[in-house]
């Protein structure tokens, strides 16, 4: 078991987050799949969350990661979804 360290704490905090496309549409194919994977990695990196495993299906995104204890899972998930939706909208309009 690998423990993560910050300045004043040692923790082992792992979370499995699943994102589902609207109406479970099979939207994650070809270029869209690569774009979603890039956006997920960028958003997780900006929030300093380590991705342990990331799997994309046609209608699901499974991410298993290590979230620091000062960041709640619900706040992180809300922030990640908000950021990823804005990044994907901007790329489709240009």
C-alpha positions as CSV (number, residue, x, y, z in Angstrom):
1,X,0.0,0.0,0.0
2,X,1.4,3.4,-1.0
3,X,0.7,6.3,1.3
4,X,0.7,9.9,0.0
5,X,2.4,12.7,1.9
6,X,1.7,16.4,2.2
7,X,3.4,18.9,4.6
8,X,1.6,17.8,7.8
9,X,-0.3,14.6,6.9
10,X,0.0,11.2,5.5
11,X,-3.1,9.8,3.7
12,X,-4.4,7.0,1.6
13,X,-7.5,8.4,-0.1
14,X,-8.7,6.8,-3.3
15,X,-11.9,7.5,-5.2
16,X,-13.6,5.8,-8.1
17,X,-15.5,8.4,-10.1
18,X,-17.8,7.5,-13.0
19,X,-19.1,10.0,-15.5
20,X,-22.0,9.0,-17.8
21,X,-23.0,10.7,-21.1
22,X,-26.5,12.2,-21.2
23,X,-29.1,9.6,-22.0
24,X,-26.2,7.0,-22.1
25,X,-25.6,7.9,-25.7
26,X,-22.6,6.1,-27.3
27,X,-20.8,9.4,-27.9
28,X,-17.2,8.5,-26.9
29,X,-15.8,7.2,-30.2
30,X,-12.7,8.1,-32.3
31,X,-11.7,11.7,-31.9
32,X,-14.2,12.4,-29.1
33,X,-12.6,9.7,-27.0
34,X,-9.1,11.1,-27.4
35,X,-10.4,14.6,-26.6
36,X,-12.2,13.5,-23.5
37,X,-9.2,11.6,-22.2
38,X,-7.0,14.7,-22.8
39,X,-9.5,17.0,-21.0
40,X,-9.8,14.6,-18.0
41,X,-6.0,14.5,-17.6
42,X,-5.7,18.2,-17.8
43,X,-8.5,18.9,-15.3
44,X,-7.2,16.3,-12.9
45,X,-3.7,17.8,-13.2
46,X,-5.0,21.3,-12.6
47,X,-6.6,20.1,-9.3
48,X,-3.5,18.1,-8.3
49,X,-5.4,14.8,-8.3
50,X,-3.3,11.8,-9.3
51,X,-4.9,9.5,-11.9
52,X,-4.2,5.9,-11.0
53,X,-6.3,4.4,-13.8
54,X,-8.6,5.9,-16.4
55,X,-10.8,3.8,-18.6
56,X,-13.2,5.1,-21.3
57,X,-16.1,3.1,-22.6
58,X,-18.6,4.3,-25.3
59,X,-20.8,6.0,-22.8
60,X,-18.8,6.0,-19.5
61,X,-15.6,7.5,-18.1
62,X,-14.2,5.6,-15.2
63,X,-11.4,7.4,-13.2
64,X,-9.7,5.9,-10.2
65,X,-7.6,8.5,-8.5
66,X,-6.0,9.8,-5.4
67,X,-7.7,13.0,-4.1
68,X,-6.0,15.0,-1.3
69,X,-8.0,15.1,2.0
70,X,-8.4,18.9,1.9
71,X,-10.6,18.6,-1.2
72,X,-13.9,16.9,-0.9
73,X,-14.9,14.4,-3.6
74,X,-18.2,16.1,-4.3
75,X,-16.6,19.5,-4.7
76,X,-13.9,18.1,-6.9
77,X,-16.3,16.2,-9.1
78,X,-18.6,19.3,-9.5
79,X,-15.5,21.4,-10.4
80,X,-14.1,18.8,-12.8
81,X,-17.4,18.4,-14.7
82,X,-17.9,22.2,-14.9
83,X,-14.3,22.7,-16.3
84,X,-14.5,19.7,-18.7
85,X,-17.8,20.9,-20.1
86,X,-16.5,24.4,-20.8
87,X,-13.3,23.0,-22.4
88,X,-15.2,20.6,-24.7
89,X,-17.7,23.4,-25.7
90,X,-14.9,25.8,-26.6
91,X,-13.2,23.2,-28.8
92,X,-16.3,22.3,-30.8
93,X,-17.1,25.9,-31.6
94,X,-13.7,26.7,-33.1
